[in-house]
């Protein structure tokens, strides 16, 4: 049985969170907690428990909010091209989201996200250049806005930059994944439209364990 432990810290909110995932065959148990779970003594605040069966469904239970969420996946092929369809349904927010992706070849993929009953629809194209650089323009049909992302892999490191045109938000990310030291990610974002331009930093680290 395998397990993974993930820690996360955000500077502007000055809070931390920990997530524990345990794999038991086809079923995965997920549990997460924040500093609010212990700040005034042990409590249910910030505590989330979920059970996941890959490729079929996800049932999550956030104890304070009593929220249930379901997910169904399906993979089909059209003319040798793989297509994946994901259906998400949340009980508390009463929203239904459909995700679809069409893979033409390893370097070209088109994906779409649509919320039923709304104009919220996003289209994203992913192009891999030379196997190391990925370009991802994204268009929001409902808001008539573009987002752009570019990432590059250098050995065990991935460097990524994202720019949202509608809010002028620029984000930079450094992800490192090694077999012996686990995974860590450092990201920073800044809103170029704000006068103060206070950057936001997030640090994450993940360790894989044998249970």
CORHU-V794417 format. One record per residue. N is the residue number from 1. RES is the residue in one small letter. SS is DSSP state (2 for helix, 1 for strand, 0 for the rest). PSI is psi in radians with two decimals (999 if undefined). D_CENTER is the distance of its C-alpha to the mean C-alpha in Angstrom with 2 decimals. Layout:
n->N res->RES ss->SS psi->PSI d_center->D_CENTER
n->N res->RES ss->SS psi->PSI d_center->D_CENTER
This chain:
n->1 res->x ss->0 psi->2.31 d_center->24.25
n->2 res->x ss->1 psi->2.65 d_center->21.24
n->3 res->x ss->1 psi->2.69 d_center->19.12
n->4 res->x ss->1 psi->2.46 d_center->16.45
n->5 res->x ss->1 psi->2.24 d_center->16.47
n->6 res->x ss->1 psi->2.30 d_center->13.85
n->7 res->x ss->1 psi->2.59 d_center->15.03
n->8 res->x ss->1 psi->2.40 d_center->13.64
n->9 res->x ss->1 psi->2.39 d_center->15.93
n->10 res->x ss->1 psi->2.22 d_center->15.91
n->11 res->x ss->0 psi->-0.72 d_center->19.27
n->12 res->x ss->0 psi->-0.41 d_center->19.88
n->13 res->x ss->0 psi->-0.17 d_center->19.41
n->14 res->x ss->0 psi->0.78 d_center->20.95
n->15 res->x ss->1 psi->2.83 d_center->19.04
n->16 res->x ss->1 psi->2.72 d_center->17.49
n->17 res->x ss->1 psi->2.63 d_center->15.47
n->18 res->x ss->1 psi->2.37 d_center->15.73
n->19 res->x ss->1 psi->2.34 d_center->14.01
n->20 res->x ss->1 psi->2.19 d_center->16.18
n->21 res->x ss->1 psi->2.24 d_center->15.43
n->22 res->x ss->1 psi->2.14 d_center->18.66
n->23 res->x ss->1 psi->2.12 d_center->19.16
n->24 res->x ss->1 psi->1.46 d_center->22.44
n->25 res->x ss->0 psi->-2.18 d_center->23.16
n->26 res->x ss->0 psi->-0.11 d_center->21.27
n->27 res->x ss->1 psi->2.39 d_center->19.98
n->28 res->x ss->1 psi->2.31 d_center->17.29
n->29 res->x ss->1 psi->2.21 d_center->17.80
n->30 res->x ss->1 psi->2.36 d_center->15.10
n->31 res->x ss->1 psi->2.34 d_center->16.42
n->32 res->x ss->1 psi->2.66 d_center->15.24
n->33 res->x ss->1 psi->2.70 d_center->17.55
n->34 res->x ss->1 psi->3.11 d_center->18.03
n->35 res->x ss->2 psi->-0.39 d_center->21.20
n->36 res->x ss->2 psi->-0.28 d_center->22.53
n->37 res->x ss->2 psi->-0.45 d_center->22.99
n->38 res->x ss->0 psi->-0.12 d_center->25.79
n->39 res->x ss->0 psi->-0.66 d_center->26.95
n->40 res->x ss->0 psi->0.60 d_center->29.82
n->41 res->x ss->0 psi->2.81 d_center->30.22
n->42 res->x ss->0 psi->2.32 d_center->28.21
n->43 res->x ss->0 psi->3.14 d_center->26.77
n->44 res->x ss->0 psi->-0.04 d_center->24.17
n->45 res->x ss->0 psi->2.23 d_center->22.53
n->46 res->x ss->0 psi->0.11 d_center->18.84
n->47 res->x ss->0 psi->2.25 d_center->19.08
n->48 res->x ss->1 psi->2.38 d_center->16.73
n->49 res->x ss->1 psi->2.38 d_center->17.64
n->50 res->x ss->1 psi->2.64 d_center->16.17
n->51 res->x ss->1 psi->2.23 d_center->17.55
n->52 res->x ss->1 psi->2.32 d_center->15.73
n->53 res->x ss->1 psi->1.86 d_center->17.75
n->54 res->x ss->0 psi->2.41 d_center->15.89
n->55 res->x ss->0 psi->0.01 d_center->16.75
n->56 res->x ss->0 psi->-1.12 d_center->18.37
n->57 res->x ss->1 psi->2.87 d_center->16.95
n->58 res->x ss->1 psi->2.26 d_center->15.00
n->59 res->x ss->1 psi->2.06 d_center->17.11
n->60 res->x ss->1 psi->2.61 d_center->15.89
n->61 res->x ss->1 psi->1.89 d_center->18.38
n->62 res->x ss->1 psi->1.98 d_center->17.95
n->63 res->x ss->0 psi->-0.87 d_center->21.54
n->64 res->x ss->0 psi->-0.60 d_center->22.52
n->65 res->x ss->0 psi->-0.30 d_center->20.99
n->66 res->x ss->0 psi->0.98 d_center->21.77
n->67 res->x ss->1 psi->2.33 d_center->18.90
n->68 res->x ss->0 psi->2.42 d_center->18.50
n->69 res->x ss->1 psi->2.36 d_center->15.79
n->70 res->x ss->1 psi->2.62 d_center->16.46
n->71 res->x ss->1 psi->2.35 d_center->14.82
n->72 res->x ss->1 psi->2.37 d_center->17.03
n->73 res->x ss->1 psi->2.60 d_center->16.54
n->74 res->x ss->1 psi->2.39 d_center->19.35
n->75 res->x ss->1 psi->2.18 d_center->20.08
n->76 res->x ss->1 psi->2.93 d_center->23.25
n->77 res->x ss->1 psi->2.37 d_center->25.04
n->78 res->x ss->1 psi->2.02 d_center->27.02
n->79 res->x ss->0 psi->0.85 d_center->29.57
n->80 res->x ss->0 psi->0.10 d_center->27.84
n->81 res->x ss->1 psi->2.27 d_center->24.51
n->82 res->x ss->1 psi->2.36 d_center->21.58
n->83 res->x ss->1 psi->2.29 d_center->19.91
n->84 res->x ss->1 psi->2.33 d_center->17.08
n->85 res->x ss->1 psi->2.23 d_center->16.95
n->86 res->x ss->1 psi->2.35 d_center->14.56
n->87 res->x ss->1 psi->2.16 d_center->15.96
n->88 res->x ss->1 psi->2.42 d_center->14.38
n->89 res->x ss->1 psi->2.15 d_center->16.89
n->90 res->x ss->1 psi->2.31 d_center->16.83
n->91 res->x ss->0 psi->-0.73 d_center->20.28
n->92 res->x ss->0 psi->-0.80 d_center->20.21
n->93 res->x ss->0 psi->-0.15 d_center->18.87
n->94 res->x ss->0 psi->0.74 d_center->20.62
n->95 res->x ss->1 psi->2.51 d_center->18.20
n->96 res->x ss->1 psi->2.12 d_center->17.79
n->97 res->x ss->1 psi->2.31 d_center->15.09
n->98 res->x ss->1 psi->2.18 d_center->15.77
n->99 res->x ss->1 psi->2.41 d_center->13.60
n->100 res->x ss->1 psi->2.57 d_center->15.75
n->101 res->x ss->1 psi->2.41 d_center->15.85
n->102 res->x ss->1 psi->2.07 d_center->19.15
n->103 res->x ss->1 psi->1.94 d_center->19.63
n->104 res->x ss->1 psi->-0.76 d_center->23.04
n->105 res->x ss->1 psi->3.06 d_center->23.13
n->106 res->x ss->0 psi->-0.33 d_center->21.04
n->107 res->x ss->0 psi->-0.18 d_center->21.09
n->108 res->x ss->1 psi->2.20 d_center->20.53
n->109 res->x ss->1 psi->2.41 d_center->17.90
n->110 res->x ss->1 psi->2.28 d_center->17.67
n->111 res->x ss->1 psi->2.73 d_center->14.97
n->112 res->x ss->1 psi->2.56 d_center->15.33
n->113 res->x ss->1 psi->2.25 d_center->13.87
n->114 res->x ss->1 psi->2.28 d_center->16.68
n->115 res->x ss->1 psi->2.07 d_center->17.34
n->116 res->x ss->0 psi->2.43 d_center->20.76
n->117 res->x ss->0 psi->0.24 d_center->23.59
n->118 res->x ss->0 psi->3.11 d_center->22.23
n->119 res->x ss->0 psi->0.21 d_center->22.10
n->120 res->x ss->0 psi->1.70 d_center->18.34
n->121 res->x ss->1 psi->2.24 d_center->17.71
n->122 res->x ss->1 psi->2.40 d_center->15.70
n->123 res->x ss->1 psi->2.32 d_center->16.72
n->124 res->x ss->1 psi->2.36 d_center->15.20
n->125 res->x ss->1 psi->2.31 d_center->17.27
n->126 res->x ss->1 psi->2.19 d_center->16.32
n->127 res->x ss->1 psi->2.19 d_center->19.32
n->128 res->x ss->1 psi->2.10 d_center->19.72
n->129 res->x ss->1 psi->2.04 d_center->22.86
n->130 res->x ss->0 psi->0.25 d_center->24.82
n->131 res->x ss->0 psi->-0.01 d_center->22.05
n->132 res->x ss->0 psi->-0.43 d_center->20.69
n->133 res->x ss->1 psi->2.27 d_center->19.77
n->134 res->x ss->1 psi->2.23 d_center->17.19
n->135 res->x ss->1 psi->2.30 d_center->17.78
n->136 res->x ss->1 psi->1.54 d_center->15.45
n->137 res->x ss->1 psi->2.50 d_center->17.24
n->138 res->x ss->1 psi->2.34 d_center->15.81
n->139 res->x ss->1 psi->2.23 d_center->18.31
n->140 res->x ss->1 psi->1.91 d_center->18.08
n->141 res->x ss->0 psi->-0.65 d_center->21.19
n->142 res->x ss->0 psi->-0.65 d_center->21.54
n->143 res->x ss->0 psi->-0.11 d_center->21.59
n->144 res->x ss->0 psi->0.92 d_center->23.07
n->145 res->x ss->1 psi->2.71 d_center->20.87
n->146 res->x ss->1 psi->2.57 d_center->19.33
n->147 res->x ss->1 psi->2.60 d_center->16.38
n->148 res->x ss->1 psi->2.51 d_center->16.65
n->149 res->x ss->1 psi->2.50 d_center->14.76
n->150 res->x ss->1 psi->2.37 d_center->16.52
n->151 res->x ss->1 psi->2.67 d_center->15.70
n->152 res->x ss->1 psi->2.35 d_center->18.31
n->153 res->x ss->1 psi->2.28 d_center->18.63
n->154 res->x ss->1 psi->1.74 d_center->21.58
n->155 res->x ss->0 psi->-2.06 d_center->22.41
n->156 res->x ss->0 psi->0.11 d_center->19.81
n->157 res->x ss->1 psi->2.54 d_center->18.18
n->158 res->x ss->1 psi->2.16 d_center->15.70
n->159 res->x ss->1 psi->2.29 d_center->16.33
n->160 res->x ss->1 psi->2.47 d_center->14.37
n->161 res->x ss->1 psi->2.37 d_center->15.60
n->162 res->x ss->1 psi->2.41 d_center->14.31
n->163 res->x ss->1 psi->2.18 d_center->16.82
n->164 res->x ss->1 psi->2.00 d_center->16.73
n->165 res->x ss->0 psi->-0.57 d_center->20.34
n->166 res->x ss->0 psi->-0.51 d_center->20.66
n->167 res->x ss->0 psi->0.05 d_center->20.13
n->168 res->x ss->0 psi->0.76 d_center->20.89
n->169 res->x ss->1 psi->2.18 d_center->17.87
n->170 res->x ss->1 psi->2.25 d_center->17.60
n->171 res->x ss->1 psi->2.43 d_center->14.84
n->172 res->x ss->1 psi->2.50 d_center->15.46
n->173 res->x ss->1 psi->2.44 d_center->13.49
n->174 res->x ss->1 psi->2.05 d_center->15.12
n->175 res->x ss->1 psi->2.26 d_center->13.62
n->176 res->x ss->1 psi->2.21 d_center->16.33
n->177 res->x ss->1 psi->1.98 d_center->16.39
n->178 res->x ss->1 psi->2.70 d_center->19.87
n->179 res->x ss->0 psi->-0.56 d_center->21.55
n->180 res->x ss->0 psi->-0.57 d_center->23.58
n->181 res->x ss->0 psi->0.11 d_center->21.70
n->182 res->x ss->1 psi->-2.71 d_center->18.21
n->183 res->x ss->1 psi->2.40 d_center->15.11
n->184 res->x ss->1 psi->2.62 d_center->14.80
n->185 res->x ss->1 psi->2.32 d_center->12.90
n->186 res->x ss->1 psi->2.19 d_center->14.64
n->187 res->x ss->1 psi->2.62 d_center->13.54
n->188 res->x ss->1 psi->2.47 d_center->15.91
n->189 res->x ss->1 psi->2.64 d_center->16.12
n->190 res->x ss->1 psi->2.44 d_center->19.32
n->191 res->x ss->1 psi->1.94 d_center->20.57
n->192 res->x ss->0 psi->-0.23 d_center->23.55
n->193 res->x ss->0 psi->-0.27 d_center->25.04
n->194 res->x ss->0 psi->2.54 d_center->25.71
n->195 res->x ss->0 psi->-0.69 d_center->29.01
n->196 res->x ss->0 psi->-0.60 d_center->27.98
n->197 res->x ss->0 psi->0.91 d_center->24.93
n->198 res->x ss->0 psi->2.11 d_center->23.62
n->199 res->x ss->0 psi->2.66 d_center->20.68
n->200 res->x ss->1 psi->2.26 d_center->17.67
n->201 res->x ss->1 psi->2.45 d_center->16.69
n->202 res->x ss->1 psi->2.28 d_center->13.94
n->203 res->x ss->1 psi->2.29 d_center->14.74
n->204 res->x ss->1 psi->2.55 d_center->12.94
n->205 res->x ss->1 psi->2.47 d_center->14.75
n->206 res->x ss->1 psi->2.36 d_center->14.55
n->207 res->x ss->1 psi->2.35 d_center->17.77
n->208 res->x ss->1 psi->2.34 d_center->18.65
n->209 res->x ss->1 psi->2.69 d_center->21.72
n->210 res->x ss->1 psi->2.09 d_center->24.42
n->211 res->x ss->0 psi->999 d_center->25.53
